Amino acid sequence: MSKISWQDVPARERTAKQYFAAYEESLKQHLAYVKEASEKYNLLHPDVVDAHDVSKWRGHEFPYYANNFCGPADDPQGFAKAWLQHIHYNPHHWQHWIFSDGFALPGADLENGIVEMPHAYVAEMVADWMASSRQYTGDWDMTDWLAEHVPKMLLHSKTKQYLIEEVLSSVGYTLKFSEDSLYVLGRPNTLKRGDNTNAP
């Protein structure tokens, strides 16, 4: 009788050991894609790549992520806490830079409680998006995702400008932001949908 691997078991029927193994493999793949994207577009210093998402390996995140993405997804409260912990620990997430109470301090460059993201974290955020696109859609091109999600993000105006005019432009996107809508005027030639031969 052949050995059954976790890939052969539906997510809702996997044991904790099986979905932990599945998530470990998924996380390693994501980190490899972050490194690939970063190297191709010179987005991140190698030390930043090595530290990317390191908190996901820890006990307050790993089991909840494994359960939610590779297991029965039967602990939404646990995952919500793990996700909140993750964005507060990892400054490459835009949510990290928001005061939920709209905190304002005279003389500080805050916009409705939103702090400008340091440029290095904006670049890491884009590498993270690219890696997720490659992993979840099989394609590096995130044109549709950008158009849908970036307008909903609560970003400092300087962060939004740097994101669109510097980082996404350096990857090859031509974007225009107008009245809470993002228009993709051009996408990277090396990221054509369905063609990954030149992808990172």
C-alpha positions as CSV (number, residue, x, y, z in Angstrom):
1,M,0.0,0.0,0.0
2,S,1.4,3.4,-1.0
3,K,1.9,6.1,1.6
4,I,-0.7,8.9,1.4
5,S,0.8,12.5,1.5
6,W,-1.0,15.6,2.8
7,Q,-1.6,16.7,-0.9
8,D,-3.9,13.7,-1.3
9,V,-6.1,14.7,1.6
10,P,-8.8,17.4,1.3
11,A,-8.0,20.4,3.5
12,R,-11.0,19.9,5.8
13,E,-9.9,16.3,6.5
14,R,-6.3,16.9,7.1
15,T,-4.7,16.3,10.5
16,A,-2.9,19.1,12.2
17,K,0.4,17.5,11.2
18,Q,-0.7,17.3,7.6
19,Y,-1.8,20.9,7.3
20,F,1.2,22.1,9.2
21,A,3.4,20.3,6.6
22,A,1.3,21.9,3.8
23,Y,1.6,25.4,5.2
24,E,5.4,25.0,5.8
25,E,5.8,24.1,2.2
26,S,3.6,27.0,1.1
27,L,5.5,29.5,3.3
28,K,8.9,28.3,2.0
29,Q,7.6,28.8,-1.6
30,H,6.3,32.3,-0.8
31,L,9.7,33.3,0.6
32,A,11.5,31.9,-2.4
33,Y,9.2,34.0,-4.7
34,V,9.8,37.1,-2.6
35,K,13.6,36.5,-3.1
36,E,13.1,35.9,-6.8
37,A,11.1,39.1,-7.3
38,S,13.5,41.1,-5.2
39,E,16.5,39.9,-7.1
40,K,15.0,40.5,-10.6
41,Y,13.9,44.1,-9.8
42,N,16.6,45.0,-7.2
43,L,13.9,45.8,-4.7
44,L,15.4,44.6,-1.4
45,H,18.6,44.2,0.4
46,P,19.4,40.5,1.0
47,D,19.1,41.0,4.8
48,V,15.5,42.2,4.4
49,V,14.7,39.2,2.2
50,D,16.0,36.9,4.9
51,A,13.9,38.5,7.6
52,H,10.7,38.7,5.5
53,D,7.7,37.2,7.3
54,V,9.9,35.6,9.9
55,S,7.0,36.0,12.5
56,K,5.0,33.4,10.5
57,W,7.2,30.7,11.8
58,R,6.4,31.5,15.4
59,G,3.7,29.9,17.6
60,H,1.4,33.0,17.7
61,E,1.0,32.9,13.9
62,F,2.1,29.6,12.3
63,P,-0.6,27.2,13.6
64,Y,-3.4,29.7,12.8
65,Y,-2.2,30.4,9.3
66,A,-1.8,26.6,8.7
67,N,-5.3,26.0,9.9
68,N,-6.8,28.8,7.8
69,F,-5.0,28.3,4.5
70,C,-4.1,24.6,4.5
71,G,-6.5,23.0,7.0
72,P,-10.1,23.1,8.0
73,A,-10.2,26.9,8.5
74,D,-12.3,26.3,11.6
75,D,-10.7,28.9,13.9
76,P,-11.5,32.4,12.5
77,Q,-10.9,34.1,15.9
78,G,-7.5,32.5,16.2
79,F,-6.6,33.6,12.6
80,A,-7.9,37.1,13.1
81,K,-5.6,37.5,16.1
82,A,-2.6,36.0,14.2
83,W,-3.2,38.3,11.3
84,L,-3.4,41.4,13.6
85,Q,-0.2,40.3,15.3
86,H,1.4,39.8,11.9
87,I,0.6,43.3,10.5
88,H,1.8,44.9,13.8
89,Y,5.0,43.0,13.7
90,N,5.8,43.4,10.0
91,P,6.1,47.0,8.8
92,H,5.9,46.0,5.1
93,H,2.1,45.8,5.5
94,W,0.4,49.2,4.9
95,Q,-2.0,48.5,7.9
96,H,1.1,48.7,10.2
97,W,1.3,52.5,9.6
98,I,-2.3,53.5,10.7
99,F,-3.4,54.8,14.1
100,S,-6.8,53.2,14.4
101,D,-8.0,56.1,16.5
102,G,-6.9,58.8,14.0
103,F,-4.2,60.0,16.3
104,A,-2.8,63.4,15.4
105,L,0.1,65.3,16.8
106,P,0.9,68.9,16.1
107,G,3.9,69.1,13.8
108,A,3.8,65.4,12.8
109,D,3.2,64.6,9.1
110,L,0.1,62.5,9.7
111,E,-2.9,62.3,7.4
112,N,-6.0,61.1,9.3
113,G,-3.8,59.0,11.6
114,I,-1.8,57.6,8.7
115,V,2.0,57.7,8.8
116,E,4.2,57.7,5.7
117,M,5.8,54.3,5.1
118,P,9.6,54.3,4.8
119,H,10.6,53.6,1.3
120,A,12.3,50.3,2.1
121,Y,9.0,48.9,3.4
122,V,7.1,50.0,0.4
123,A,9.5,48.1,-1.8
124,E,9.2,45.0,0.4
125,M,5.4,45.3,0.2
126,V,5.5,45.2,-3.6
127,A,7.9,42.2,-3.5
128,D,5.4,40.5,-1.2
129,W,2.5,41.3,-3.5
130,M,4.4,39.9,-6.5
131,A,5.3,36.7,-4.7
132,S,1.7,36.2,-3.6
133,S,0.4,36.8,-7.2
134,R,2.9,34.2,-8.5
135,Q,2.0,31.7,-5.8
136,Y,-1.8,32.0,-5.8
137,T,-2.5,32.8,-9.5
138,G,0.5,31.1,-11.2
139,D,1.3,34.5,-12.7
140,W,3.6,37.4,-11.7
141,D,1.3,39.9,-13.3
142,M,-0.8,41.6,-10.6
143,T,-2.5,44.1,-12.8
144,D,-6.1,43.2,-11.9
145,W,-5.2,42.8,-8.2
146,L,-3.6,46.3,-8.1
147,A,-6.6,47.9,-9.8
148,E,-9.0,46.3,-7.3
149,H,-7.0,46.6,-4.1
150,V,-4.7,49.7,-4.1
151,P,-7.7,52.2,-4.2
152,K,-9.0,50.7,-1.0
153,M,-5.7,51.0,0.9
154,L,-5.4,53.7,3.5
155,L,-2.0,55.1,2.5
156,H,-0.3,58.4,3.3
157,S,-0.3,60.6,0.1
158,K,3.5,60.4,0.0
159,T,3.5,56.7,0.3
160,K,0.9,56.4,-2.5
161,Q,3.0,58.6,-4.7
162,Y,6.2,56.7,-4.0
163,L,4.4,53.3,-4.5
164,I,3.0,54.3,-7.9
165,E,5.7,56.6,-9.3
166,E,8.8,54.9,-8.0
167,V,8.4,51.2,-7.0
168,L,5.6,49.9,-9.3
169,S,7.1,52.0,-12.1
170,S,10.5,50.4,-11.6
171,V,8.8,47.0,-11.9
172,G,7.3,48.1,-15.2
173,Y,3.8,49.3,-14.4
174,T,2.4,52.5,-15.7
175,L,-0.4,53.6,-13.4
176,K,-2.6,56.6,-12.9
177,F,-4.6,57.2,-9.7
178,S,-7.7,59.4,-10.0
179,E,-10.7,59.9,-7.7
180,D,-10.2,56.7,-5.7
181,S,-9.6,54.6,-8.9
182,L,-6.4,53.1,-10.2
183,Y,-5.9,52.9,-13.9
184,V,-3.3,50.5,-15.3
185,L,-2.1,52.1,-18.4
186,G,0.8,49.7,-19.0
187,R,2.1,46.5,-17.5
188,P,5.6,45.0,-17.5
189,N,6.5,43.2,-20.8
190,T,8.2,40.5,-18.8
191,L,5.0,39.8,-16.8
192,K,2.6,39.2,-19.6
193,R,-0.3,37.0,-18.4
194,G,0.4,33.3,-19.0
195,D,4.0,33.9,-20.0
196,N,6.5,33.3,-17.2
197,T,9.5,32.6,-19.3
198,N,11.0,36.0,-18.4
199,A,9.4,36.3,-15.0
200,P,11.5,36.6,-11.9
